[in-house]
Amino acid sequence: MKAKFLMGAATVCTMALGSAATAGTLEDVKERGHLLCGTSEGVAGFSAPNDEGVWVGFDVDACRAVAAAIFGDPNKIEFISLNSKDRFTALQSGEVDLLPRSTTFTLTRDASLGLDFAAINYYDGQGIMVRADLGLTKASELDGVTVCLRTGSTTELNLADYFSANNMSFQSVVFDKSDEIRKAYEAGRCDVMSGDRSQLAVRRSQLPDPSAHIVLDEVISKEPLAVAVRQGDDAWGDVVRWSFNVMVLAEESGITQANVDEVLATTNTPAVKRLLGSEGEFGAYLGLPADWGYQVVKHVGNYGESFERNLGKETAIGLDRGLNALWSDGGVMYVPPAN
């Protein structure tokens, strides 16, 4: 009995130490002097190096917002490129501090991988892209097709569910990298390509003749893309969550990179003062400077600015806001108030 008790006590201690080891991420980041951000291997519009080798994109902005909130400098980041298979291990092991890598928030990932999803930054859905000359207009016409897919994603499971429910079959050809999928589809190794509709828009824009390919209207799954952090450090999750939330709240209030200084100097609105740090103690609650919200908007912009800059109608990707419009504009983008 004594031996069993000692083993049990050792187990409890080990669990406690493991929990403690995941705590204090904010302090670790401050001491290190920069953020470790997990990115894709290059998905235009979301996370990819530009011509100067600087990482840019919608998901990159999620990391830049956190760095701006902590340091007042959105560039204090080391970007670490990860494939689909390795992304969760990298976060679990501490190789990265957060993962805003177009990752779908699911029950399995939330409950079994030691992760928490701090913020949904893009509401997406899985779609299917086909060559226009095939004459296919509906997903129900795809029985027996070969599909190019990314390994380690939810895409194949969603397709299996959809095809099974509709008494159809398909053959999958899986790849590790987004570019490999596009090249295989372009070379005719598969009939169709499936993935998040936002990703299909990216891949379509990279084909020699985008007009020769169509994304079917059907949306076969919900894909809430979210920023992931490790479980066991709620304070860090709060920092990441509110660094995103402040961008949405700024858009709701009409605050932009261009006018944030004027708003800060002239506003009489209590909620805006709290958001930008001239009133209240929200920075202290999060372990951040008082002006953390101002720094995010000043350096990164509001949610709408980030969307339009990286993914919007004036970009090669050409996405409209859709579900990602503010709740007040017919979308579902809605975050808690800062009060």
N, C-alpha and C positions, 0 to 999 in steps of 0.2 A: 504493500500500500504506500509506503514511504517513497519507493522508487517511482510509482505512478504519479504521486503528488509532485515530486521534483520534476518529472518530465512535463507534467501539465503546467507547472509554474514556468518552466523554461519556454514552453510554447507560447504562453501568454506574454512573457517578456520579449520573445522574438517578434511576436505580432506587434507589440507596442513599439519596439524599435523600428520595425518596418514602417509603421504608420508615421513615426516621428521623422523618419528619413525622407518622406515625401513632403513634409511640411517645410515652410520657410522658403518657398520658391522666390517670393518677392525679395527677400533679404539676399538670397543667393545671386539674383539678377543684379541687384544694386551693387553688391560687392564685386561681381565680375565686371560690371561696367557696361554690359550690353546684353541684349536678348538673344536667345537661340530659337530661331523660327524654322519649323519644318515646312518645306515647300514641295511642290511637284518637281518632276524632272523637266518641266517646261510646257505649260499650257497657256497659250496666248490669251490675254485678257484676265486670267486668274493669277498665274504666277509664272513668270518667265524672264530671263535676262533680256534687256533691250540691246540696242546696237553698241552701247558703251559698256555692256556687261553688268548693268545695274538691274537688280530684280525689281520688277514692276507688276502691277495687276491688282485685281479686286481682293484676292486673298492676301496678297502682300500688304495691302493697306490695313488689313486687320492687325497684322504685326506692327506696322508702323504706328498705328494708333496706340498700342500698348507701350511702345518705346517712347512715344511723345508724352504719354501720361506719366511715365516714371521719370524720364530724364529731361523732358522738354526738348528732345531731339529725336526725330523719327528715324534717323540713320544709325542709331546705336544698336545695330542688329547684325548677327551673323546668320546668313541663310544657309540651310542645310537641305540639299536636294534628296528626296526620298521617293522610292517607288511604292506601289500599292501594297506590296507584301511586307515591306520593312517599316512602314510609317508608324504603326501602332507600337511595335517593339522599340522604336527610337524614342517615342514619347514615354513609354513605361520605364525605360532604362535611364531616363534623364538626359539623353543625347540632345533632345530639344525641350524647350519650356512650354511650347504650345504648338498645336497642329491645325492651322486654318487651311487645310489642303483639300478643298472640295470633297469633304468626307460626310457621308450620309449618317445622320443620327438615327440609330436603330436600337431596339431593346437589347439585342444580343451584345452589341458593342458597348452599350451603356452599362449593362449588368455583369458582363463576364470578362471584360478586358482591362479592368482597373482604370477606366477612363470616365471622365465627366464631360458633358457637352455644355460649354459655358454660354454659347449664343448661336442661334440660327441666323446666319448672315445671308442665305440665299435659299428661297423656296423653289425647288425644281421638281421635275418628274422625268421618268425614263421614257425615251422615245425611240423611234426606229427611222433610219435613213436608208433610202433606196435610190438606185439609178432611175432617173425619170423615164428612160427608154424601155424599162421593164413593164411600164404600164400599170404598175401596182398603185392603188390609191388607199387601201385599207389594210390594217394589220391582219385582219381575218383571211387575207389572201396569201399569207406567207407560209403555208404548210410545206414542210420539207426543205426550207431554205438553209443555207449555211450562213452563220452570223459571226462576225469578228467582235471579240469581247476582250476586256481587260481582266486579267487574273487578279484575285484578291479583292474584287469589288462585289457589290450586291447585284450587279447587272445580270449575271447568269441565273441566279436564283429567281429574280423577278421574271425573266423570260420563261424559265421552266414553269413557273406558276401560271403565267399567262397562256402559254401554249397548251399546257395540260388542261386548264379550265375550258379551252376552246377546241379540245380534241385535235390538236395539231402537234407536229414534231419539228425539231430543228437540230442542226448539227453545229456545235460551237468550235471556233478556232480561237484560242486564247493567246494573249500577248501580255508582256509586262509593262510596255511603254505605250503611251498615247500615239506617238509617231509611228510605231510599228503597226498599230491598228489601222491608221489612216493609209499607210503605204500598202498594206496587205489588201485593203478594200480597193484602193486605186488600181492595184495590179490584178484584180479580179479573183483573188483567192477566196473571197466570200461574196455572197449575194447582197447582204445588207450589213449595216453597222448599227449597233444599239448602245445606248448609254444615256447619261443625263442629257436632256435637251439642250442645255447650255453648252455642254461639251460637243454635242453634234454640230451646233452652230459654229463652234471654233473649228472643228475638223472640216466642215463644209467650206468655210472661208479659205482654207488652205489648199483645197483641191484646184487643179488647173482650170476647171470650168465649173464654178459653184452652181450655176444655173442648170447643170445637167444632173443635179441630185436634189431630191426633195425629202424633207422630214415629214413623215405622216402625221396626221392630226391627233391620232390616239396617244394618250398619256397612260402608260400601263402600270405606273407605280407612283407613290409619293416619295420624293427625295429631298427631305429638309437637310441642306448642307450646313454644317455647323463647325464652330471652332472648338477643338477638343483640348482638354488639359488632363493631368493625372488626378486620379482620386486621392483623397487624403489631405488636400490642402485647400480648404474652402476659401481662405482669404485670397489665395492666388486666383481661384476661379472668379471671385468677386471683381478683382482688378481687370481681368480679361473681359468679363461680361460687361462691366460698366464702361470700359474703354470703347466697346462697340455701341452700347446703348446711347452714349452721349452723341454719337454721330447721327443716330436716328432722331433723338430729341432735338438736336440742332436743326435738322431739316424741318421738323414739325414747327419750329419757332422761326423759320426763315433766316437762320444764322448760317453764313457761308465763310469760306476763307477770306473772301474779299471784304466782308462787312463786319467781321467779328470784333475788330478793334473799336469800330464806331459803336457797335451794340454794347460792348463792355463799358464804354465811356458814358453812354447816354441812357441806357435802359432803366426803367423804373419798375420792371416786372420782376417780382420776387423769384419766380421759378427760373428765370433766365439768369438772374444774379447768382443763384445757387449753382446753376449749371456751369457758369463761367468762373466761379470761385470768389466773387467779390462779397458774397454773404455765405453764412453757414460754415459747417465743419466737415463737409463731405469728403474732402481730401484726407483729413485726419482719420475718418472712418475706414478708408481704404488703404491707409499707409502711404498716401501720395501727397504731393504738394497741393496747396490750396487751389492753384490755378490749373490743375490737371485737365479739366474739361476744356478750358480755353486752349491749352497746348494741343490737344487732339484736333480741335476744329481748325486752329491756325495752321497746323502743319500738314494735316491730312484732308480736312474738309468734312462736310456732312455726308450722310449716307448716299444721298442722291448724287452729289458731286463725284463720289468714288465710283458709283455705278456707271454714270454717263461717261466718265473719263476712261474707264477700262472696258466696258461692255456695251455701251449704249448705241443708239441709232447712228451716231456720227463716227463710230468705229468700224473696223472691218468686220467685226462680229455681228453688230447690228441688232442687238437684243432690245426689246421694249421692256418696261418695268414689269408688266403683268402682275403676278401675285406679289411681287416685291415692291409695288407701289405702297405708299403709306396707307394705313387703314382709313385715313380721312379722304383718300383719293381712290378708294375702291379696291385696294390691295389688302394684304394681311400683315404688312410690316408694322408691328405694334410692340412697344417695349414699356416696362413700368415707368412711372414718373420719378423724377429726382426730387423727392421731398422726405 
